[in-house]
């Protein structure tokens, strides 16, 4: 039994070793290898050895070291959020200033990150960072791709009167052709002004 557990631990370590630095892991990422107790014990041991960095209970990062800065790079909160959503099978969408920041429409530095979710209301904190999940079960997040949700929530955060031509031009360049095609299809049930704006961004007649 001990040899079997050691074999599982090696498989978990190998997967982490192959993953890029700054990757974030949760227990369910290794559910295909071993049971929850074995995964938890292995991740705890790797955190004790500094192979992983514990963000908070059940969430671990493969830290990235910057030779230039001579220190470990700060964890990306959005990566943590996506790991939590993966773990709990939530559909998520950044909202408010978080959506604007992730799209590059705002340079405001914030320690608070906000997301819509079809899961429960939840908050997580570590160091000086806070993540808030706001429960929603509506057409603006369920069944939509991440980029479509991100664009919709960013437009909502800006408001109809604050979406200028330079914003539309910026997003037109930001989205790939594939993302534009998907966005045009998925956002049809959005508020009229949002979908009209998305049509301008995606140039439906050009695709």
Phi, psi and omega in degrees: 000320179297317179297323179296315179298320179295325177295318177297317181300320179295321178297320178295315179297320180298319180295319179294320180299322182281342182284150179296154173298150184079002174294147178244135184239148171233164185307320186293344178294345182238018183296336179280351181260313186208171179285168187301318181297317179295317179298313182299315180297319180295315180295323177298316180296318180294328176290322178295329179273000181069014172291323175242159174242123180286123177279304167202182188308121176086358181233126185229149178242141168274101190294148177251126181260131179260115177293327180295314181274345183059042177198167178284141180286140179297143182291144178276115182304325181296328177293321177296316180301314181295326177293318177296317179298321177297318183294318185260002180061041177268147165267129185233161174207124175301146179224169178058219182297333178297316178297318180295319179295315184293332178271353181083016180272354177215142177252009180295125180276127183229146175263358180245126182244130185241138182220144167275149182208150173271010172266191182283167171294126181214148175229142178229142179225141168208143185048240180252017184252140177229136176242131178239129173256126179251123185292131173215142170229079182217174186292349183275351176230323186290125177079007180259149174291161182301315184292320178299313178300318182298316180295315180301313182292327177293318178296319177298320181294323178289317184090148186307317186283350182254003177271104183260174181298326180291329176294315180297316179298318181298313181291328178299322178281330184290319184276141175285167179301319180296318179296323178294317179299315180294316182299317179300321181286316188281334188269010185300332182269006179288168173307144186309312185293328178291316181291325176299320179293319179296324177297321179292320180293316187272347178054058186312321183288346183265347187267000000 
